Amino acid sequence: MRHLVAAIARVPSVELSVWSPPGELPDRAKTVVARKDADWLEHLMAIGGISHSMRDRGWRGWFAPVRLLRMIGRAYRNQDVDVYHINWLQCALPLPRNGKPALITVLGNDLKLLRLPLMCTLLRRIMKRRRVAICPNADWMREPLEASFGDIADVCSISFGIEPAWYEIERGLRLGQPHRWLTVTRLTADKLGSLFDWSSKFFRDGTRELHLFGPMQEGVAIPEWVHYHGPVTPEQLMFCWFPTACGLITLSRHAEGRPQVMLEAMAAGLPIIASDMPAHASIVFDGETGRLCDNASVYGNALAELENEETNRRMGDAARRWVATEVGTWDDCAKRYESIYRRLLETH
């Protein structure tokens, strides 16, 4: 979101007001978060975010989204805007009935939350009598969103962008050393999926290494043969890990949208090994930019295939070309959003 805010703020035609957790903002953007709201949001981020709070605290965790929506609703009412740019469907629930247009982004978890009782009905009520563009960050989400909202909103997928520095990474496999594979994810059972079960046979003898990065958000037992490093910064991945890794592995079962870390890895020239699910199949083209796996045997073959230097380079280069063409940078993303703003205002 920091990159997105910075890119939109660079668009000359946009005057940007930001309601978000505390953080550095570009010169051409201003914060509209009340001090007491900022303190609460900072605490929420420190404990892992809204979804983690709901999982970790049981029924008490449901107070957090109610409080969050009340804060957002107050911010909507207090600001004079032309267009609302709302990240995540559920954040549209407290929109005031002022008829002003809205662009609403959608990630994979939003679709999962649409299954909650009355969620779709409440969102439809908010969208009526205003121009709405629903912008998932992956094409595979368009069909279910059009089924739910296509009669009252325009649905058009908009890819997030990638920082240019990822495209500039130079890679080279480590010769004469164990092959190094990376997984970058929040540690939950669904996010990890079959990673430990499928990998045990292929990693525990030490001929290759699995390096795992990300915050521990559930009580996950990590096998002794996994190199767990905890949370990692983009700079650490960019300079220390991506240049010499064979590739990125994600065997998630989670409701994914278009995982940003996968796109960044592809921009860096890493091939991807991923579980065969719609979110992954929309960016990992089997045999071209990586491998999709639906069982441990296919997974093992993918590891061996991509440890061949020529094959690794070919698929990694293809991944980088595809991301550069189809996704581009954050400035490209901001231009895509600006075109939607203009379209909403022209018909408002």
C-alpha positions as CSV (number, residue, x, y, z in Angstrom):
1,M,0.0,0.0,0.0
2,R,2.9,2.4,0.7
3,H,4.1,1.9,-2.9
4,L,0.5,2.4,-4.3
5,V,0.0,5.6,-2.3
6,A,3.3,7.0,-3.5
7,A,2.5,6.2,-7.1
8,I,-1.0,7.7,-7.1
9,A,0.4,10.8,-5.4
10,R,2.7,11.3,-8.3
11,V,-0.2,11.5,-10.8
12,P,-0.5,15.2,-11.6
13,S,-4.3,15.2,-11.8
14,V,-4.8,13.6,-8.4
15,E,-5.0,15.3,-5.0
16,L,-4.7,12.5,-2.5
17,S,-6.0,12.2,1.1
18,V,-5.0,8.9,2.8
19,W,-6.7,7.1,5.7
20,S,-4.4,4.2,6.7
21,P,-2.2,3.0,9.5
22,P,0.6,5.5,10.5
23,G,3.5,5.7,8.1
24,E,5.6,8.0,5.9
25,L,3.6,9.7,3.2
26,P,4.8,11.4,0.0
27,D,4.7,15.2,-0.2
28,R,1.7,15.3,-2.4
29,A,-0.5,13.2,-0.1
30,K,-2.0,14.1,3.3
31,T,-3.2,12.0,6.1
32,V,-6.8,12.2,7.3
33,V,-6.5,9.9,10.3
34,A,-7.5,11.2,13.7
35,R,-4.7,10.7,16.3
36,K,-6.7,8.3,18.5
37,D,-7.5,6.2,15.3
38,A,-3.9,6.2,14.3
39,D,-2.8,4.9,17.7
40,W,-5.4,2.0,17.5
41,L,-4.4,1.2,13.9
42,E,-0.7,1.1,14.9
43,H,-1.5,-1.4,17.6
44,L,-3.6,-3.5,15.2
45,M,-0.7,-3.7,12.8
46,A,1.7,-4.6,15.6
47,I,-0.5,-7.7,16.4
48,G,-0.7,-8.9,12.8
49,G,-3.6,-7.1,11.3
50,I,-7.4,-7.5,11.3
51,S,-7.6,-11.0,10.0
52,H,-5.0,-12.3,12.6
53,S,-6.9,-10.5,15.4
54,M,-10.1,-12.2,14.4
55,R,-8.5,-15.7,14.2
56,D,-6.5,-15.3,17.4
57,R,-9.1,-13.8,19.7
58,G,-12.2,-15.8,18.9
59,W,-15.5,-14.1,19.3
60,R,-13.8,-11.1,20.9
61,G,-11.9,-10.5,17.7
62,W,-15.1,-9.4,16.0
63,F,-15.1,-6.2,17.9
64,A,-12.0,-5.1,15.9
65,P,-13.7,-5.0,12.4
66,V,-16.8,-3.2,13.9
67,R,-14.5,-0.6,15.4
68,L,-12.5,-0.3,12.2
69,L,-15.6,0.2,10.0
70,R,-16.9,2.9,12.4
71,M,-13.6,4.7,12.1
72,I,-13.6,4.5,8.3
73,G,-17.2,5.6,8.1
74,R,-16.4,8.7,10.1
75,A,-13.5,9.5,7.8
76,Y,-15.8,9.1,4.7
77,R,-18.3,11.5,6.1
78,N,-15.7,14.1,7.1
79,Q,-13.9,14.4,3.8
80,D,-14.9,16.3,0.7
81,V,-13.8,14.0,-2.2
82,D,-14.6,13.4,-5.9
83,V,-13.9,9.7,-5.9
84,Y,-13.4,7.2,-3.1
85,H,-10.6,4.7,-3.7
86,I,-11.3,1.9,-1.3
87,N,-9.0,-1.0,-0.7
88,W,-10.9,-4.2,0.0
89,L,-14.6,-4.7,-0.5
90,Q,-15.6,-4.8,3.2
91,C,-14.2,-1.3,3.7
92,A,-17.0,0.0,1.5
93,L,-19.7,-1.0,4.0
94,P,-19.7,2.4,5.8
95,L,-19.8,4.6,2.7
96,P,-22.2,7.5,3.2
97,R,-25.3,7.8,1.0
98,N,-24.0,10.8,-0.9
99,G,-23.9,9.3,-4.4
100,K,-20.2,9.9,-4.9
101,P,-18.4,7.3,-7.1
102,A,-16.1,4.6,-5.7
103,L,-13.3,2.4,-7.0
104,I,-13.1,-0.7,-4.8
105,T,-10.1,-3.1,-5.0
106,V,-10.5,-6.8,-4.3
107,L,-8.1,-9.4,-3.0
108,G,-8.6,-13.1,-2.6
109,N,-9.6,-13.0,1.0
110,D,-12.4,-10.5,0.1
111,L,-14.1,-13.2,-1.9
112,K,-14.0,-15.6,1.0
113,L,-15.6,-13.0,3.3
114,L,-18.4,-12.5,0.7
115,R,-19.7,-15.9,2.0
116,L,-20.6,-14.3,5.3
117,P,-24.4,-14.0,5.9
118,L,-25.8,-10.7,4.4
119,M,-22.4,-9.5,3.3
120,C,-23.3,-9.4,-0.4
121,T,-26.7,-7.9,0.3
122,L,-25.1,-5.1,2.4
123,L,-22.5,-4.3,-0.2
124,R,-25.1,-4.2,-3.0
125,R,-27.1,-1.7,-0.9
126,I,-24.1,0.5,-0.6
127,M,-23.3,0.4,-4.3
128,K,-26.7,1.3,-5.6
129,R,-27.3,4.9,-6.6
130,R,-23.6,5.6,-7.2
131,R,-21.1,4.7,-9.9
132,V,-18.8,1.9,-8.8
133,A,-15.8,0.2,-10.4
134,I,-14.8,-3.1,-8.7
135,C,-11.2,-3.8,-9.4
136,P,-9.8,-7.2,-8.4
137,N,-6.0,-7.6,-8.8
138,A,-6.4,-10.8,-10.8
139,D,-8.6,-11.8,-13.8
140,W,-9.8,-15.1,-12.2
141,M,-11.8,-13.1,-9.7
142,R,-13.9,-11.3,-12.3
143,E,-16.5,-14.1,-12.8
144,P,-17.6,-14.4,-9.2
145,L,-17.6,-10.6,-8.7
146,E,-19.7,-10.1,-11.9
147,A,-22.1,-12.7,-10.7
148,S,-22.6,-10.8,-7.4
149,F,-22.4,-7.2,-8.6
150,G,-22.2,-7.0,-12.4
151,D,-25.7,-5.5,-12.7
152,I,-24.8,-2.5,-10.5
153,A,-21.0,-2.1,-10.9
154,D,-18.3,-2.3,-13.5
155,V,-15.9,-5.1,-12.8
156,C,-12.4,-4.7,-14.3
157,S,-9.2,-6.3,-13.1
158,I,-6.3,-4.0,-12.3
159,S,-2.9,-5.4,-11.5
160,F,-0.8,-3.9,-8.7
161,G,2.6,-2.7,-9.7
162,I,6.2,-3.7,-8.9
163,E,9.1,-1.5,-7.8
164,P,11.7,-1.1,-10.6
165,A,14.5,-2.4,-8.4
166,W,13.1,-5.9,-8.6
167,Y,13.6,-6.0,-12.4
168,E,17.3,-5.0,-12.0
169,I,18.3,-8.0,-9.8
170,E,21.1,-10.1,-11.4
171,R,20.8,-13.8,-10.6
172,G,23.4,-16.6,-10.6
173,L,22.9,-20.1,-9.0
174,R,25.4,-21.2,-6.4
175,L,27.7,-23.7,-7.9
176,G,28.9,-26.6,-5.9
177,Q,26.6,-25.9,-3.0
178,P,23.1,-27.2,-1.9
179,H,20.4,-25.7,-4.1
180,R,18.6,-23.0,-2.2
181,W,14.8,-22.6,-2.4
182,L,12.7,-19.9,-0.8
183,T,9.2,-19.6,0.7
184,V,7.9,-16.2,1.8
185,T,4.5,-16.3,3.5
186,R,2.6,-15.6,6.7
187,L,2.9,-18.8,8.7
188,T,-0.6,-20.3,8.9
189,A,-1.8,-23.8,8.1
190,D,-3.6,-22.7,4.9
191,K,-0.7,-20.4,3.7
192,L,1.8,-23.2,4.1
193,G,-0.4,-25.9,2.7
194,S,1.5,-29.1,1.8
195,L,4.9,-27.4,2.0
196,F,6.3,-29.5,4.9
197,D,4.7,-32.8,3.9
198,W,5.8,-32.7,0.3
199,S,9.2,-31.2,0.9
200,S,10.4,-33.6,3.6
201,K,11.5,-36.3,1.2
202,F,13.4,-33.9,-1.0
203,F,15.0,-31.6,1.5
204,R,15.8,-33.4,4.7
205,D,19.0,-35.1,3.4
206,G,20.7,-31.7,3.0
207,T,21.2,-31.8,-0.8
208,R,19.0,-28.8,-1.1
209,E,17.8,-26.1,1.4
210,L,14.4,-24.7,2.1
211,H,14.5,-21.2,3.6
212,L,11.3,-20.0,5.1
213,F,10.4,-16.4,5.8
214,G,7.4,-14.7,7.3
215,P,5.7,-13.9,10.6
216,M,4.4,-16.7,12.8
217,Q,0.6,-16.2,12.9
218,E,-0.5,-19.6,14.0
219,G,1.1,-22.3,16.2
220,V,2.9,-24.0,13.3
221,A,5.5,-26.7,14.1
222,I,8.5,-26.2,11.8
223,P,10.6,-29.3,11.0
224,E,14.2,-29.2,12.0
225,W,15.4,-29.4,8.4
226,V,13.7,-26.1,7.4
227,H,15.8,-22.9,7.8
228,Y,13.3,-20.5,9.3
229,H,14.3,-16.9,9.5
230,G,11.2,-15.1,10.7
231,P,9.9,-11.9,9.1
232,V,12.0,-10.5,6.2
233,T,12.3,-7.1,4.6
234,P,12.0,-6.5,0.9
235,E,15.6,-5.2,0.9
236,Q,16.9,-8.5,2.4
237,L,15.1,-10.5,-0.2
238,M,16.3,-8.2,-3.0
239,F,20.0,-8.2,-2.1
240,C,20.6,-11.3,0.0
241,W,18.2,-14.1,-1.1
242,F,16.7,-13.7,-4.5
243,P,20.0,-13.4,-6.5
244,T,21.2,-16.9,-5.6
245,A,18.0,-18.8,-5.1
246,C,16.7,-21.5,-7.5
247,G,13.2,-20.2,-7.2
248,L,10.2,-19.4,-5.0
249,I,7.9,-22.1,-3.6
250,T,4.3,-21.5,-2.6
251,L,2.0,-24.4,-1.9
252,S,-0.8,-22.3,-0.3
253,R,-4.4,-23.4,0.1
254,H,-5.4,-19.9,1.2
255,A,-7.9,-17.7,-0.7
256,E,-5.2,-15.9,-2.7
257,G,-5.7,-13.0,-5.0
258,R,-2.5,-12.3,-6.9
259,P,0.3,-12.8,-4.4
260,Q,2.7,-9.8,-4.6
261,V,5.8,-11.7,-3.4
262,M,5.3,-14.1,-6.4
263,L,5.2,-11.2,-8.8
264,E,8.3,-9.6,-7.2
265,A,10.1,-12.9,-7.5
266,M,9.2,-13.3,-11.1
267,A,10.4,-9.7,-11.8
268,A,13.7,-10.7,-10.2
269,G,13.9,-13.6,-12.7
270,L,13.0,-16.4,-10.3
271,P,10.9,-19.3,-11.6
272,I,8.0,-20.3,-9.3
273,I,6.8,-23.7,-8.0
274,A,3.2,-23.3,-6.9
275,S,0.2,-25.3,-5.9
276,D,-2.3,-25.7,-8.7
277,M,-5.1,-23.2,-7.9
278,P,-6.7,-20.4,-9.9
279,A,-4.7,-17.6,-8.2
280,H,-1.4,-19.3,-9.1
281,A,-2.4,-20.6,-12.5
282,S,-3.2,-17.0,-13.6
283,I,0.6,-16.0,-13.3
284,V,2.5,-19.3,-13.3
285,F,2.3,-20.8,-16.8
286,D,3.3,-24.5,-16.4
287,G,6.5,-25.2,-18.1
288,E,7.0,-21.6,-19.1
289,T,7.5,-19.4,-16.0
290,G,7.5,-22.3,-13.4
291,R,5.6,-25.4,-12.4
292,L,2.2,-26.0,-11.0
293,C,1.9,-29.1,-8.7
294,D,-1.0,-31.1,-7.4
295,N,0.9,-33.9,-5.7
296,A,4.3,-34.6,-4.1
297,S,5.6,-36.6,-7.1
298,V,5.0,-33.7,-9.5
299,Y,6.5,-31.3,-6.9
300,G,9.7,-33.4,-6.7
301,N,10.1,-33.5,-10.4
302,A,9.7,-29.7,-10.6
303,L,12.5,-29.2,-8.0
304,A,14.8,-31.4,-10.0
305,E,13.9,-29.8,-13.4
306,L,14.4,-26.3,-12.1
307,E,17.8,-27.1,-10.6
308,N,19.1,-27.4,-14.1
309,E,20.8,-24.1,-14.7
310,E,19.7,-23.7,-18.3
311,T,16.1,-24.6,-17.6
312,N,16.1,-22.3,-14.5
313,R,17.4,-19.4,-16.6
314,R,14.9,-20.0,-19.4
315,M,11.9,-20.0,-17.1
316,G,13.2,-17.2,-14.9
317,D,13.7,-15.0,-18.0
318,A,10.2,-15.8,-19.2
319,A,8.8,-14.9,-15.8
320,R,10.5,-11.5,-15.8
321,R,9.4,-10.7,-19.4
322,W,5.8,-11.6,-18.6
323,V,5.6,-9.5,-15.4
324,A,7.3,-6.5,-17.2
325,T,4.7,-6.7,-19.9
326,E,1.5,-7.5,-18.0
327,V,2.2,-5.8,-14.7
328,G,4.9,-3.2,-15.0
329,T,5.7,-0.7,-12.2
330,W,3.7,1.1,-9.6
331,D,3.5,4.1,-11.8
332,D,1.9,1.9,-14.5
333,C,-0.6,0.8,-11.9
334,A,-1.4,4.4,-10.9
335,K,-2.1,5.3,-14.5
336,R,-4.5,2.3,-14.7
337,Y,-6.4,3.6,-11.6
338,E,-6.4,7.2,-12.9
339,S,-8.2,6.0,-16.1
340,I,-10.9,4.5,-13.9
341,Y,-11.2,7.7,-11.8
342,R,-11.8,9.6,-15.0
343,R,-14.3,7.1,-16.3
344,L,-16.3,7.3,-13.0
345,L,-16.3,11.1,-13.0
346,E,-17.3,11.4,-16.6
347,T,-20.5,9.4,-16.0
348,H,-21.2,10.8,-12.5
